[in-house]
Amino acid sequence: MFWLRQRRALKRLHPLHRQLVEEQRFSTALPSAEWTALVTSLAAHEREFSRRKLRLFDRAATVVVPVLRVLQEDMEPGAPLQVTTDLRGAVTSDKRGESRNLEVRPPAKSGRENFYTDPWLVVRAELRDGSVLELAVVERVRERRILKKSRSGKTKIKVKTRSARVVRATRRLPKGMPVARPAPPAPDWLGVRVQQKENGRTVLRASAKVSADDDDHALEQILTVTGELFRWTPPRTSAATPRRAR
Amino acid sequence: MTTPPMQPPTPGNGPVTCPMLRGFFVLGRCGRPAADVCPSCGRRVCREHLGSDRLCVECSRRVNDDVYEPTWMNDYRSAHHRHMSTVYGGDTWYSSFDGDDRDAFEPGGGDWAAASGDFEGDDLDGDAGGDWDSGDDGLVDS
């Protein structure tokens, strides 16, 4: 009876919310204002579902939803916001890249090293000031699997993983928007590149490699890297003047 | 990311627009049609900037860390700008102060008022100020 109630509730969910519960991922582009329906639906998730199988990964509430809300705040309601998220984790077969054997010594019998690339959040947003923001959060994981055989004959597999998170943000400015190097420089861990395109547009890129162990500060890291791009352009002086009526 | 200057209320008989701050990276005034009056500050604000306690997001002093709450953005924006000031060595620190913070430094306001609290009676003006002109630097050798 209890399960039946949750299954009915699952059918009533926002389609993207349901996809996130069932597949832990989605990819779609919607007008900015329409993402509010997904956020509202996700807000009720804890209340509606208690089964472990139907729980959402923490990153949905700690990173994906806040990033959505922050970008919505900087967009016109009709401007397209494209989000691709995959919360299944990095160590899955379809994210495995390079792989090689390791040289081992007894008691280890064999060893293998696998590398995984997990772009778990990719966003593209057209902002109110006419610029286009692209954001990618990528987890890179190195996994080492060592097969050992003990004297008693037991075989054990030891797995060690080491991961790093790369946050990349790109802001394509509208034609003619002035760019100036900000007075306090960016911190050492944050790289910035400015590219002047032939069509008169300027492209600002910021990237940083940060610790992947600290999920509590993932949002801060992402917004700090993204925020660097907005220090290179002067703040808007006129208020609430939409770029174009949609 | 500095705060744009406060826009005057909509002139004439046109529709009143919400004066609250909008945006995270691209800051500006909200400009949506005002829907209700904040009972605390009397400003007319839109529904999005009205908290569940019927106060506008600037008057509502509750710290809101629930990302699903409509007023979360206002609190998180301030917190993030404070965090950014530590990343950039404090140069953007003053941009995170709001109107209430600045009001305390206005002449005649807050604790700096002549008759208020701790500063009353201190020998920092009038005759006592003469001490500074007499060549006595006020320091005593021990």
HADDOCK unambig.tbl for C-alpha pairs under 7 A between the chains (distance, minus, plus):
assign (segid A and resid 39 and name CA) (segid B and resid 68 and name CA) 7.00 0.50 0.50
assign (segid A and resid 43 and name CA) (segid B and resid 68 and name CA) 5.75 0.50 0.50
assign (segid A and resid 66 and name CA) (segid B and resid 67 and name CA) 6.35 0.50 0.50
assign (segid A and resid 70 and name CA) (segid B and resid 24 and name CA) 6.07 0.50 0.50
assign (segid A and resid 73 and name CA) (segid B and resid 22 and name CA) 6.68 0.50 0.50
assign (segid A and resid 73 and name CA) (segid B and resid 23 and name CA) 4.69 0.50 0.50
assign (segid A and resid 73 and name CA) (segid B and resid 24 and name CA) 6.31 0.50 0.50
assign (segid A and resid 74 and name CA) (segid B and resid 23 and name CA) 4.69 0.50 0.50
assign (segid A and resid 74 and name CA) (segid B and resid 24 and name CA) 6.13 0.50 0.50
assign (segid A and resid 74 and name CA) (segid B and resid 25 and name CA) 6.76 0.50 0.50
assign (segid A and resid 74 and name CA) (segid B and resid 26 and name CA) 5.79 0.50 0.50
assign (segid A and resid 129 and name CA) (segid B and resid 26 and name CA) 6.98 0.50 0.50
assign (segid A and resid 184 and name CA) (segid B and resid 88 and name CA) 6.31 0.50 0.50
assign (segid A and resid 184 and name CA) (segid B and resid 91 and name CA) 6.94 0.50 0.50
assign (segid A and resid 186 and name CA) (segid B and resid 88 and name CA) 6.90 0.50 0.50
assign (segid A and resid 187 and name CA) (segid B and resid 88 and name CA) 6.93 0.50 0.50
assign (segid A and resid 224 and name CA) (segid B and resid 84 and name CA) 6.93 0.50 0.50
assign (segid A and resid 227 and name CA) (segid B and resid 25 and name CA) 6.52 0.50 0.50
assign (segid A and resid 230 and name CA) (segid B and resid 25 and name CA) 6.50 0.50 0.50
assign (segid A and resid 231 and name CA) (segid B and resid 1 and name CA) 6.36 0.50 0.50
assign (segid A and resid 235 and name CA) (segid B and resid 1 and name CA) 6.18 0.50 0.50
assign (segid A and resid 235 and name CA) (segid B and resid 2 and name CA) 6.41 0.50 0.50
assign (segid A and resid 236 and name CA) (segid B and resid 4 and name CA) 6.67 0.50 0.50
assign (segid A and resid 236 and name CA) (segid B and resid 27 and name CA) 6.97 0.50 0.50
assign (segid A and resid 236 and name CA) (segid B and resid 28 and name CA) 6.92 0.50 0.50
assign (segid A and resid 237 and name CA) (segid B and resid 4 and name CA) 5.43 0.50 0.50
assign (segid A and resid 237 and name CA) (segid B and resid 5 and name CA) 6.96 0.50 0.50
assign (segid A and resid 239 and name CA) (segid B and resid 28 and name CA) 4.64 0.50 0.50
assign (segid A and resid 239 and name CA) (segid B and resid 29 and name CA) 4.76 0.50 0.50
assign (segid A and resid 240 and name CA) (segid B and resid 28 and name CA) 6.03 0.50 0.50
assign (segid A and resid 240 and name CA) (segid B and resid 29 and name CA) 5.61 0.50 0.50
assign (segid A and resid 240 and name CA) (segid B and resid 30 and name CA) 5.83 0.50 0.50
assign (segid A and resid 240 and name CA) (segid B and resid 31 and name CA) 5.22 0.50 0.50
